[in-house]
Amino acid sequence: MERLVFATQKLDPDDPVLAATVPMVRALAERVDELVVLCDSARNHALPANVRVHEFGAPTQLQRGARFDAALARELRPRPLGVVAHMVPLYAVIAAPIVRPLGIPLVLWYTHWKAHAVVRAAEKVCTAIASVDVRSFPLRSRKVHAIGHGIDVDEFACSDAPPPPLRALVLGRYSPAKGLETILRGAALAGVHVEVHGSDATFEAYRRTLEPLAQGAELGGPVQRSELPGLFARSHVLIDNMRAGAPDKVVYEAAAACLPVLASNPVFDDLLPPELRFDRADPESLAGRLRALDGSRRPELRELVARNHSVAHWAEGLLATVRSR
């Protein structure tokens, strides 16, 4: 009997940031006999019958860690195929003293540019690392396996392009790492309307600094995942200017909806042709791409996502990474 333990932050199909974890869990559950999910909280997840969920949420980090350890220890007998820490390196660090002495593979899934001390510690204690691309893990390591981004392609459908004028969409947190100043300046130079949706109380002050640049732009709040198809349908292009090292999932989601995407991150070179990429800190580079864009749908982008970044491809790659150790 194949069992996998999967540790993640939250299971919530309505969460603006973490909802995509639910289809990932479903895809893994289809490929093992039993999937055990350890998470801080879970709600409305409607998971398959072979998935068991343990919530370890608690008022303090110390209490959460203790509950996590207790739940994990209970699930290591009978011996699972492996333990996966999803996007939280601390889970791997906490799990390692329990998991590694038993010879159980410990894999971290992580895709971000931050290489803080906990990431470095996790890289040392894990048997393997899984990420979108070798460039989407912030450390050079022979442990890294590139497995794609895990997009539920069936969640998105191609639609007809809306009538002109050109409308651009930006999704994600209001964070300096997103390079929103360049997007707003480039769109203004091209005379393109921009609709921005994001949230992060940590960067509320940063959002206010963007308001003087928001000429012809809407700076909106967060949106639920269920709203994404409608946003894609009424837009001509998604613009993404995340700093290198963190390939935003929304780029692949928009591409799965056949929406053209303009992005600056070099990691998208396996998805976007040169005419859909711009220089990160250069508003004129973005403006030139916007002026040249015809706004037609791009079904070939959906095909690439389905081939290299589908949730099924991701689940197969993650399990292969676990089994390789």
C-alpha positions as CSV (number, residue, x, y, z in Angstrom):
1,M,0.0,0.0,0.0
2,E,1.5,3.3,-1.1
3,R,1.0,6.2,1.4
4,L,2.3,9.7,1.0
5,V,2.4,12.4,3.7
6,F,1.9,16.0,2.4
7,A,2.4,19.0,4.6
8,T,0.9,22.3,3.4
9,Q,-0.4,25.6,4.8
10,K,-4.1,25.5,4.0
11,L,-6.8,23.6,2.1
12,D,-9.3,26.2,1.0
13,P,-10.7,26.4,-2.6
14,D,-11.8,30.0,-2.0
15,D,-8.4,31.3,-0.7
16,P,-7.1,34.0,-3.1
17,V,-3.5,32.7,-2.9
18,L,-3.6,29.1,-1.7
19,A,-6.7,27.7,-3.5
20,A,-4.5,26.0,-6.1
21,T,-3.3,23.5,-3.5
22,V,-6.6,21.7,-3.6
23,P,-6.3,20.3,-7.2
24,M,-2.7,19.4,-6.4
25,V,-3.8,17.3,-3.5
26,R,-6.5,15.7,-5.6
27,A,-3.9,14.8,-8.3
28,L,-1.6,13.2,-5.8
29,A,-4.5,11.2,-4.3
30,E,-5.3,9.7,-7.7
31,R,-1.8,8.2,-7.8
32,V,-1.4,6.7,-4.3
33,D,-3.4,4.4,-2.2
34,E,-3.6,6.9,0.7
35,L,-2.7,10.6,1.0
36,V,-2.3,12.1,4.4
37,V,-2.4,15.9,4.5
38,L,-1.1,17.9,7.4
39,C,-2.2,21.5,7.3
40,D,-2.8,24.5,9.5
41,S,-6.4,24.7,8.5
42,A,-8.9,23.2,6.0
43,R,-12.4,24.1,4.8
44,N,-14.8,23.2,2.0
45,H,-12.1,21.1,0.3
46,A,-14.3,18.1,-1.0
47,L,-11.3,15.7,-1.3
48,P,-11.3,12.1,-2.5
49,A,-12.1,9.3,0.0
50,N,-8.5,8.2,0.2
51,V,-7.3,11.5,1.7
52,R,-7.1,12.0,5.4
53,V,-6.6,15.6,6.8
54,H,-4.9,16.5,10.1
55,E,-5.2,20.2,11.1
56,F,-2.4,21.4,13.4
57,G,-3.5,25.0,13.7
58,A,-2.9,26.6,17.2
59,P,-2.5,30.1,18.7
60,T,1.3,30.0,18.8
61,Q,4.1,28.8,16.6
62,L,5.4,26.6,19.3
63,Q,2.0,24.9,19.7
64,R,1.6,24.5,16.0
65,G,5.1,22.9,15.8
66,A,4.3,20.5,18.6
67,R,1.0,19.5,17.0
68,F,2.7,19.1,13.6
69,D,5.3,16.8,15.1
70,A,2.7,14.7,16.9
71,A,0.6,14.3,13.8
72,L,3.6,13.5,11.6
73,A,5.0,10.9,14.0
74,R,1.7,9.0,14.1
75,E,1.7,8.8,10.2
76,L,5.2,7.3,9.8
77,R,4.0,3.8,10.7
78,P,3.4,2.0,8.5
79,R,6.2,3.5,6.6
80,P,5.0,6.0,3.9
81,L,6.4,6.4,0.5
82,G,7.8,9.8,1.6
83,V,7.0,13.1,3.2
84,V,6.6,16.3,1.2
85,A,6.8,19.8,2.6
86,H,4.8,22.1,0.3
87,M,6.2,25.6,0.0
88,V,7.1,26.0,3.7
89,P,10.7,25.1,4.3
90,L,10.1,25.1,8.0
91,Y,8.0,22.0,7.7
92,A,10.9,20.2,6.3
93,V,13.3,21.4,9.0
94,I,10.8,20.3,11.7
95,A,10.1,17.0,10.1
96,A,13.7,16.0,9.4
97,P,14.7,14.8,12.9
98,I,11.7,12.4,12.9
99,V,11.7,11.4,9.2
100,R,15.4,11.1,8.2
101,P,16.5,8.5,10.9
102,L,13.8,6.2,9.6
103,G,15.2,6.4,6.0
104,I,12.0,7.9,4.7
105,P,12.5,10.3,1.8
106,L,11.9,14.0,2.7
107,V,11.1,16.3,-0.3
108,L,10.6,20.0,-0.3
109,W,8.5,21.6,-3.0
110,Y,9.6,25.3,-3.2
111,T,9.5,28.0,-5.9
112,H,10.6,31.4,-4.8
113,W,13.6,33.8,-5.0
114,K,14.1,34.0,-1.2
115,A,17.1,32.1,0.1
116,H,16.8,32.8,3.8
117,A,18.3,30.7,6.6
118,V,15.4,28.3,6.8
119,V,15.5,27.6,3.1
120,R,19.2,26.8,3.4
121,A,18.6,24.5,6.4
122,A,15.8,22.7,4.5
123,E,18.0,22.2,1.5
124,K,20.6,20.4,3.7
125,V,18.1,18.1,5.5
126,C,15.9,17.2,2.6
127,T,16.7,14.2,0.4
128,A,15.4,16.1,-2.7
129,I,14.0,19.4,-3.8
130,A,11.2,19.8,-6.4
131,S,10.5,23.1,-8.1
132,V,9.1,24.5,-11.3
133,D,12.5,24.9,-12.9
134,V,16.1,24.7,-11.6
135,R,16.1,28.5,-11.7
136,S,13.0,28.8,-9.5
137,F,14.8,27.4,-6.4
138,P,17.1,30.1,-4.9
139,L,20.1,27.9,-4.2
140,R,22.3,26.0,-6.6
141,S,21.8,22.4,-5.6
142,R,22.2,19.0,-7.2
143,K,19.1,18.0,-5.3
144,V,16.7,20.1,-7.4
145,H,14.3,18.4,-9.8
146,A,12.3,20.6,-12.3
147,I,8.7,19.2,-12.5
148,G,6.6,22.1,-13.8
149,H,4.0,24.2,-11.9
150,G,0.9,22.1,-11.4
151,I,-1.9,23.9,-13.1
152,D,-5.4,22.5,-13.2
153,V,-5.9,23.2,-16.9
154,D,-9.5,22.0,-16.9
155,E,-10.3,24.9,-14.6
156,F,-9.8,27.3,-17.4
157,A,-11.2,27.5,-20.9
158,C,-10.4,29.6,-23.9
159,S,-12.8,32.4,-24.7
160,D,-13.1,34.9,-27.5
161,A,-11.1,38.1,-27.2
162,P,-13.2,41.0,-25.9
163,P,-13.6,44.1,-28.2
164,P,-11.0,46.9,-28.1
165,P,-9.6,49.0,-26.6
166,L,-6.8,46.9,-25.1
167,R,-7.3,46.0,-21.5
168,A,-4.4,44.6,-19.4
169,L,-4.8,42.5,-16.2
170,V,-2.3,42.3,-13.2
171,L,-2.9,39.8,-10.4
172,G,-1.0,39.1,-7.2
173,R,0.1,40.7,-4.0
174,Y,1.0,44.4,-3.8
175,S,4.7,43.8,-3.2
176,P,7.8,45.6,-4.4
177,A,8.9,42.2,-5.8
178,K,6.1,42.4,-8.3
179,G,7.6,45.4,-10.1
180,L,4.3,47.2,-10.4
181,E,5.8,50.6,-11.0
182,T,7.2,49.5,-14.3
183,I,3.9,48.0,-15.3
184,L,1.9,51.2,-14.5
185,R,4.5,53.4,-16.3
186,G,4.7,51.1,-19.3
187,A,1.0,50.9,-19.7
188,A,0.6,54.6,-19.4
189,L,3.2,55.1,-22.1
190,A,1.2,52.8,-24.4
191,G,-2.2,54.3,-23.4
192,V,-3.4,50.9,-22.1
193,H,-6.0,50.5,-19.3
194,V,-4.7,48.3,-16.5
195,E,-6.9,46.4,-14.0
196,V,-4.9,45.4,-10.9
197,H,-6.1,43.0,-8.2
198,G,-4.0,42.0,-5.1
199,S,-3.7,42.0,-1.4
200,D,-1.2,42.1,1.4
201,A,-1.6,44.1,4.5
202,T,2.2,44.0,4.9
203,F,2.6,46.2,1.8
204,E,-0.4,48.5,2.2
205,A,2.0,51.5,2.4
206,Y,3.6,50.3,-0.9
207,R,0.2,50.2,-2.5
208,R,-0.4,53.8,-1.6
209,T,2.9,54.8,-3.4
210,L,1.4,53.4,-6.6
211,E,-1.6,55.6,-6.6
212,P,0.1,58.6,-8.3
213,L,1.2,56.3,-11.1
214,A,-2.2,54.8,-11.6
215,Q,-3.3,57.0,-14.5
216,G,-5.9,55.0,-16.4
217,A,-5.5,52.0,-13.9
218,E,-7.7,50.4,-11.3
219,L,-6.0,49.3,-8.1
220,G,-8.4,46.7,-6.8
221,G,-8.4,44.3,-3.9
222,P,-8.1,40.5,-3.9
223,V,-10.3,38.2,-5.9
224,Q,-11.5,34.6,-5.2
225,R,-10.2,31.9,-7.4
226,S,-13.6,31.4,-8.9
227,E,-13.4,34.9,-10.4
228,L,-10.3,34.2,-12.4
229,P,-11.9,32.8,-15.6
230,G,-14.2,35.9,-15.8
231,L,-11.2,38.2,-15.4
232,F,-9.2,36.4,-18.1
233,A,-12.2,36.5,-20.4
234,R,-12.7,40.3,-20.2
235,S,-8.9,41.0,-20.6
236,H,-6.7,41.1,-23.7
237,V,-3.4,40.4,-21.8
238,L,-1.9,39.5,-18.4
239,I,1.2,41.4,-17.4
240,D,3.6,39.9,-14.9
241,N,6.8,41.6,-13.7
242,M,7.8,39.4,-10.7
243,R,11.5,39.4,-10.0
244,A,13.5,36.5,-11.3
245,G,13.4,33.3,-9.4
246,A,9.7,33.1,-8.6
247,P,7.5,32.1,-11.6
248,D,4.1,33.3,-10.7
249,K,1.4,30.6,-11.0
250,V,-1.0,33.1,-12.5
251,V,1.1,33.3,-15.7
252,Y,0.5,29.6,-16.4
253,E,-3.2,29.9,-15.4
254,A,-3.7,32.8,-17.8
255,A,-1.9,30.9,-20.5
256,A,-4.2,27.9,-19.9
257,A,-7.1,30.3,-20.7
258,C,-5.3,31.2,-24.0
259,L,-4.8,34.7,-22.7
260,P,-1.6,36.4,-24.0
261,V,0.9,37.1,-21.3
262,L,3.7,39.7,-21.2
263,A,6.3,38.7,-18.6
264,S,9.9,39.7,-17.7
265,N,11.0,36.6,-15.7
266,P,13.6,34.6,-17.7
267,V,12.1,31.4,-16.3
268,F,9.2,31.7,-18.7
269,D,11.4,31.2,-21.7
270,D,9.9,27.7,-22.1
271,L,6.4,29.1,-22.3
272,L,6.5,32.6,-23.8
273,P,8.1,33.5,-27.2
274,P,10.4,36.6,-27.3
275,E,7.6,38.9,-28.4
276,L,5.8,38.2,-25.1
277,R,8.7,39.1,-22.9
278,F,10.1,42.5,-21.8
279,D,12.9,43.9,-19.7
280,R,11.9,44.0,-16.0
281,A,12.9,47.6,-15.1
282,D,12.2,49.2,-18.5
283,P,8.7,50.7,-18.9
284,E,9.4,51.5,-22.6
285,S,10.2,47.9,-23.2
286,L,6.8,46.9,-21.9
287,A,5.1,49.8,-23.7
288,G,6.6,48.5,-27.0
289,R,5.3,45.0,-26.4
290,L,1.8,46.4,-25.6
291,R,1.8,48.6,-28.7
292,A,2.7,45.6,-30.9
293,L,0.2,43.2,-29.2
294,D,-2.9,42.4,-31.3
295,G,-4.8,40.9,-28.3
296,S,-5.7,37.7,-30.1
297,R,-6.1,34.5,-28.0
298,R,-3.1,32.2,-27.9
299,P,-4.2,28.5,-27.8
300,E,-0.6,27.4,-28.3
301,L,0.1,28.7,-24.8
302,R,-2.6,26.4,-23.4
303,E,-1.1,23.5,-25.2
304,L,2.3,24.2,-23.6
305,V,0.8,24.5,-20.1
306,A,-1.1,21.2,-20.6
307,R,2.1,19.5,-21.8
308,N,4.6,20.8,-19.2
309,H,2.8,22.4,-16.3
310,S,-0.5,20.5,-15.8
311,V,-1.4,19.3,-12.3
312,A,-1.1,15.7,-13.5
313,H,2.4,16.4,-14.9
314,W,3.3,18.0,-11.5
315,A,2.0,15.1,-9.5
316,E,3.8,12.5,-11.6
317,G,7.0,14.5,-11.3
318,L,6.7,14.9,-7.5
319,L,6.1,11.2,-7.0
320,A,9.0,10.4,-9.2
321,T,11.2,12.7,-7.2
322,V,10.1,11.0,-3.9
323,R,10.7,7.6,-5.4
324,S,14.1,8.5,-6.7
325,R,15.3,8.8,-3.1
